[in-house]
Amino acid sequence: MKVFKLTTLSMAIIGFTGCVPMLTDVPEPEAKTEISSPADIDLLIEKAKVEERQRILDEQRKQRQQAEVFAVLKKQQAPKALPIQFDDASIAGNIDGKIYQACSQTLKVPGKFRVEKQQILIEPETTHQEVEPALYQAVEKKIELAPEQRVIEKVIPAQYKTVTEEVVLSPARERWVSVPAEFEVKEVRIKIKDGYEEWQPCYRTSPGARLVDGDYKCMVKVPDEYQTIQQKKLVKAKSVVLETIPAETKTVTRTVLVKPEEVVYKTIPAKYKTVTMQQQITQPKTMQVTQAAKYETVETRIETAPSQMAERKTICKADRSEELVKRIQIVLEKAGYLKPSPPNDLDVIDGLWGPNTAATLNRYQRDNGLAEGAITFEVLNQMGIMK
């Protein structure tokens, strides 16, 4: 049997229309209140709307609570990302839950060394002479603090006067100047072609018209042809004249010394002071002293395994993201390896795989005995980036 869920608004409308649903599962409705006016009908509809709105809000609140509970359960039951350990059998690396596929590359693995400490003789045992200093006693002596001095008492400044004079910058001189020739240009009309007569097509009624080869033609006189040209006529020949260039002068004002500077000196007497001085009373003595030998501990690196080329799993170039490069740069900077390299790399933490970052990572790998030349899984494991 089908069951229909009726809302409060539906029940109100049904009650208003006087219809009763013929369903056995619907409970018997309560006794209906007698509706006597349109105001009662409006009040009943508004009451049904309020109840329906409250029911929808309660349903939405219940759905939100269920969604929150479901999200918490889903988070608790979700399987945790297991860290992929770096070993020869792994083909990928896990960095914060992101899987990086491995690329294989042949790289240089630095050699292995052991450190041995040795005592090295720096200075051998020596014998030298030491001098026992002489003995002194205090005596009073008058010493000169400042000698007699001749100092400047005053300076009488020099006296000058201003004079104006005319100075010749360049004397007058003569020079030969070339005067170009002068010409007169005239236009002349000359005949270039004589006139002539010829038969040209014309009308039958034209004067002197003749029938020639089936067409009417007339004798026409073509006039002479002329052309206007320019003729240049020499009026005055080229010549050379002597030109006089006047002297160039300049009025200048200068200062002339009338009386030189005069310096007046005065004499300051010497200053003396009585002091107590040490006077030698015995001669120094010389004696033989033996200096013990000096040694220094030196660490020597001895190669135990030579460098070799070997294959290593590396981060593929396509996976060399900005975030991964930044994490590598942060580790290198904290370890004291990565430093600014002007003028190109000024900000060391920029997420860019530049020559400064690449060279610094190679040095870090070399110092830690790791294969160098690429971002390998083992160096990321060493840095704590890959797990």
C-alpha positions in Angstrom: 0.0 0.0 0.0 1.4 3.4 -0.9 1.7 6.0 1.8 1.5 9.7 1.0 3.1 12.3 3.3 0.9 15.4 3.5 2.4 18.7 4.6 0.6 21.0 6.9 -0.1 23.4 4.0 -1.7 20.6 2.0 -3.9 19.5 4.9 -5.0 23.1 5.3 -5.9 23.4 1.6 -7.8 20.1 1.8 -9.6 21.2 4.9 -10.5 24.4 3.3 -11.9 22.8 0.1 -13.8 20.2 2.2 -12.1 17.2 0.5 -11.1 14.3 2.6 -8.3 11.9 1.3 -9.5 8.4 0.9 -6.4 6.8 2.4 -6.5 4.2 5.1 -3.0 5.2 6.4 -3.9 8.8 6.9 -5.1 9.4 10.5 -8.5 10.7 11.1 -8.5 14.6 10.9 -9.4 16.6 13.9 -12.7 18.2 14.0 -12.7 21.1 11.6 -13.3 24.6 12.9 -16.2 26.3 11.3 -14.9 28.9 8.8 -17.1 31.9 8.7 -15.2 34.7 7.1 -12.3 35.4 4.6 -10.2 36.7 7.5 -10.3 33.2 9.1 -9.2 31.7 5.8 -6.2 34.1 5.5 -5.2 33.4 9.1 -5.3 29.6 8.4 -3.2 30.0 5.3 -0.6 32.1 7.1 -0.4 29.7 10.0 0.2 26.8 7.5 3.0 28.8 5.8 4.8 29.4 9.1 4.6 25.8 10.1 5.8 24.6 6.6 8.8 27.1 6.8 9.7 25.9 10.2 9.6 22.3 9.0 11.9 23.1 6.1 14.4 24.9 8.4 14.4 21.9 10.8 15.0 19.5 7.9 18.0 21.6 6.5 19.5 21.9 10.0 19.3 18.1 10.4 20.9 17.6 6.9 23.8 19.9 7.9 24.4 18.0 11.2 24.4 14.7 9.3 26.8 16.1 6.7 29.2 17.2 9.5 29.0 13.8 11.2 29.6 12.1 7.9 32.7 14.3 7.2 34.2 13.5 10.6 33.6 9.8 10.1 35.0 9.9 6.6 38.2 11.7 7.9 38.6 9.2 10.7 38.1 6.1 8.5 40.1 7.4 5.5 43.4 5.4 5.1 46.5 7.3 6.0 49.0 7.8 3.2 51.8 5.4 4.0 55.3 6.9 3.5 57.1 5.3 0.7 60.6 4.4 2.0 63.5 5.0 -0.2 65.1 1.8 -1.3 66.4 0.2 -4.5 63.0 -1.4 -5.2 60.9 1.8 -5.0 59.9 3.5 -8.2 58.3 6.6 -6.7 58.7 9.1 -3.9 56.2 10.5 -1.5 56.4 14.2 -0.6 53.5 15.4 1.7 51.2 12.9 0.1 52.1 13.7 -3.5 53.7 10.8 -5.4 56.7 11.7 -7.6 57.6 9.2 -10.4 61.3 8.4 -10.6 63.6 9.0 -13.5 66.8 7.1 -13.8 70.1 9.0 -14.4 73.7 8.0 -14.2 75.5 10.4 -11.8 78.9 10.7 -10.1 79.1 9.3 -6.6 81.9 10.9 -4.7 84.6 8.8 -3.1 84.7 7.9 0.6 87.4 9.1 3.0 88.5 8.5 6.5 90.2 11.1 8.8 93.4 10.3 10.6 95.0 12.6 13.1 98.8 13.1 13.3 101.1 15.1 15.4 103.3 17.3 13.2 106.4 19.1 14.4 106.0 22.8 13.8 109.0 24.2 15.7 111.9 22.0 16.8 113.5 22.4 20.2 115.7 25.5 20.1 118.3 27.2 22.3 118.5 31.0 22.3 119.9 33.8 24.3 117.8 36.0 26.6 119.0 39.3 28.0 118.4 40.1 31.6 117.5 43.8 31.5 119.6 46.5 33.2 118.6 48.1 36.5 117.6 51.7 36.6 117.1 54.4 39.3 114.9 57.5 39.4 116.7 60.9 38.8 115.3 64.3 38.2 116.0 66.1 34.9 114.9 69.3 33.3 113.5 68.6 29.8 112.3 71.0 27.2 108.6 70.7 26.5 108.4 73.2 23.7 111.3 74.9 21.9 111.4 78.6 21.3 109.1 79.5 18.5 108.7 82.3 16.0 105.0 82.5 15.2 102.9 84.8 13.0 101.4 87.6 15.0 99.4 89.2 12.2 99.2 89.3 8.4 98.7 92.5 6.5 96.9 91.6 3.3 98.2 92.6 0.0 96.8 95.6 -1.9 95.5 95.3 -5.4 94.0 97.6 -8.0 91.9 96.9 -11.1 93.1 98.0 -14.5 91.4 97.8 -17.9 93.3 97.3 -21.1 92.7 96.3 -24.7 94.4 93.0 -25.7 95.0 92.0 -29.3 93.7 88.5 -29.8 94.9 88.3 -33.5 96.7 91.0 -35.5 95.3 92.4 -38.8 96.2 90.4 -41.8 95.6 90.1 -45.6 94.4 87.1 -47.6 93.6 86.3 -51.2 89.9 85.5 -51.8 88.6 83.8 -54.8 85.6 85.6 -56.5 83.5 83.2 -58.6 82.6 84.0 -62.2 79.2 85.6 -63.0 76.9 84.3 -65.8 73.7 85.6 -67.5 71.0 83.0 -68.3 68.7 83.7 -71.4 65.9 81.7 -72.9 66.3 81.0 -76.7 63.6 79.4 -78.9 65.0 77.1 -81.5 63.4 75.0 -84.3 63.8 71.3 -83.8 61.6 70.0 -86.6 60.5 71.5 -90.0 56.8 71.6 -90.9 55.4 69.2 -93.5 52.2 68.2 -95.4 50.3 64.9 -95.2 47.0 63.3 -96.1 44.7 62.9 -93.1 41.1 61.4 -92.9 38.4 64.1 -93.3 34.8 64.5 -94.4 33.6 64.2 -97.9 32.3 67.8 -97.8 35.7 69.2 -96.5 37.5 71.5 -98.8 40.0 69.6 -101.0 38.6 66.2 -100.0 39.7 63.3 -102.2 38.8 59.6 -102.2 42.0 57.7 -101.5 41.8 53.9 -101.0 38.1 54.1 -100.3 38.4 56.9 -97.6 38.1 60.6 -98.0 41.3 62.4 -97.1 42.5 66.0 -97.1 46.0 67.5 -97.4 46.9 69.0 -94.0 50.0 71.2 -93.3 51.8 70.3 -90.0 53.6 73.4 -88.6 57.3 73.6 -87.5 58.2 72.4 -84.0 60.2 74.6 -81.7 61.8 74.2 -78.2 62.8 76.8 -75.6 66.2 76.3 -74.1 68.3 78.3 -71.6 71.7 79.6 -72.6 74.4 80.7 -70.1 76.5 83.7 -71.0 79.7 84.6 -69.1 79.3 88.2 -67.8 82.4 88.4 -65.5 85.3 85.9 -65.3 86.5 84.3 -62.1 89.1 86.4 -60.3 91.2 86.6 -57.1 91.2 89.7 -54.9 93.3 90.7 -51.8 91.1 91.1 -48.7 92.3 92.8 -45.5 91.1 91.2 -42.3 91.1 93.7 -39.4 92.7 92.8 -36.0 90.7 91.2 -33.3 90.9 92.8 -29.9 89.3 92.4 -26.5 88.9 94.7 -23.6 89.9 92.9 -20.4 89.9 93.9 -16.7 92.6 92.5 -14.5 93.8 92.9 -10.9 97.4 94.3 -10.4 99.4 93.9 -7.2 100.2 97.2 -5.7 101.7 96.1 -2.3 102.5 92.5 -1.4 101.3 90.7 1.7 103.2 91.5 4.9 103.7 89.0 7.7 104.5 90.2 11.3 106.2 87.6 13.5 106.6 87.3 17.3 108.9 85.1 19.4 107.4 82.6 22.0 110.1 81.5 24.6 110.8 77.8 25.2 108.9 75.8 27.9 110.7 73.4 30.3 109.6 70.9 32.9 111.4 69.0 35.7 110.6 65.2 35.5 111.8 62.1 37.2 113.6 59.8 34.8 115.1 56.3 35.1 118.9 56.2 35.0 120.7 52.9 34.2 122.8 51.7 37.1 123.7 48.1 35.9 124.4 46.6 32.5 122.1 44.0 30.9 123.1 40.3 31.2 122.9 37.5 28.5 121.9 33.9 29.3 121.1 30.7 27.3 117.4 29.6 27.3 116.1 26.3 25.8 112.7 26.5 24.0 110.7 23.2 23.9 109.5 21.8 20.6 106.0 22.7 19.4 103.6 20.2 17.8 100.2 20.5 16.0 97.5 17.9 15.5 96.6 17.7 11.7 93.7 15.8 10.3 94.4 13.9 7.0 91.7 12.7 4.7 92.6 9.2 3.3 90.5 7.9 0.4 88.9 4.5 1.2 86.8 4.2 -1.9 87.2 6.0 -5.2 84.5 8.0 -6.9 82.4 6.2 -9.5 79.4 6.6 -11.8 76.2 4.9 -10.8 72.5 5.1 -11.6 70.2 6.9 -9.2 66.5 7.7 -9.1 65.9 11.4 -9.7 63.0 13.8 -9.8 61.9 14.1 -13.4 62.1 17.6 -15.0 58.4 17.7 -15.5 57.9 17.3 -11.7 60.5 19.9 -10.7 57.7 22.2 -9.3 58.3 25.7 -7.8 57.2 24.4 -4.3 59.7 21.5 -4.4 62.5 23.8 -5.4 61.6 26.2 -2.6 61.8 23.4 0.0 65.2 22.4 -1.3 66.4 26.1 -1.2 65.1 26.5 2.4 67.2 23.4 3.5 70.3 24.6 1.7 70.0 28.1 3.2 69.5 26.8 6.7 72.6 24.5 6.2 74.6 27.6 5.2 75.1 26.5 1.6 72.7 28.7 -0.4 73.7 32.4 -0.6 72.8 35.2 -3.0 74.7 35.3 -6.2 74.5 38.8 -7.8 73.5 40.0 -10.3 71.2 37.1 -11.3 70.2 35.3 -8.0 69.5 37.9 -5.4 66.6 36.2 -3.6 67.7 32.7 -2.7 64.2 31.4 -1.9 62.5 32.1 -5.2 61.4 28.6 -6.4 63.5 28.9 -9.6 65.9 26.2 -10.6 68.9 28.4 -11.5 72.6 27.9 -11.8 73.2 29.1 -8.2 70.7 26.6 -6.7 72.0 23.7 -8.9 75.7 24.4 -8.0 74.8 24.7 -4.3 72.9 21.4 -4.3 75.9 19.7 -6.0 78.2 20.9 -3.2 75.7 19.7 -0.5 75.6 16.3 -2.1 79.4 16.1 -2.4 79.8 17.1 1.2 77.3 14.4 2.3 78.8 11.6 0.1 75.7 11.6 -2.2 75.5 11.3 -6.0 75.6 14.8 -7.4 74.3 16.4 -10.6 70.5 16.1 -10.2 67.7 16.2 -7.6 67.9 12.5 -6.4 65.6 10.7 -4.1 68.4 10.1 -1.7 69.3 13.8 -1.3 65.5 14.5 -0.7 65.6 11.7 1.9 68.7 13.2 3.4 67.1 16.6 3.6 63.9 15.2 5.2 61.7 16.3 2.3 60.9 12.9 0.9 59.7 10.1 3.2 
